[in-house]
């Protein structure tokens, strides 16, 4: 692929790739419509989607919610918190005992899936994780609900992939 460079002289026209006016800032959703990384909010979102949500205010220094779907238990871990509040990110986490969880299988999973990552933990369990950034005002409730649905889909697909 060739790259065409345009030279400018004092009398040359403006660059066709430069905007004529400054672009307006994209509309930001109202903070009232957004949801952040708060235990009660996330638990209500999960139960609203038909999943259980067992809240554990602190596990290993971080608030957790335990749930299950697609035949698998998983945790929602709130991270980047100040005194277990004002968290900035959420991590969805599940692990499996599976003979099919070879490094080759996990590398194949990582190469073909965008939003989750897989690895073997020190105990030899196959782990799948997905992070969601909720810092600086959170995200729209529908967006977070869609992230939960994506997590459930990825978790079920991963379980099939490793034969768990």
Secondary structure, 3 states (H helix, E strand, C coil): CCCCCCCCCCCCCCCCCCCCCCCCCCCCCCCCCEECECHHHHHHHHHHCCCCCEEEEEECCEEEEEEEECCEEEEEEEECCECCECECEEEEEEEECCCCCCHHHHHHHHHHCCCCEEEECCCCCEEEEEEEECCCCCEEHHHHHHHHHHHHHHHHHHHHHHCC
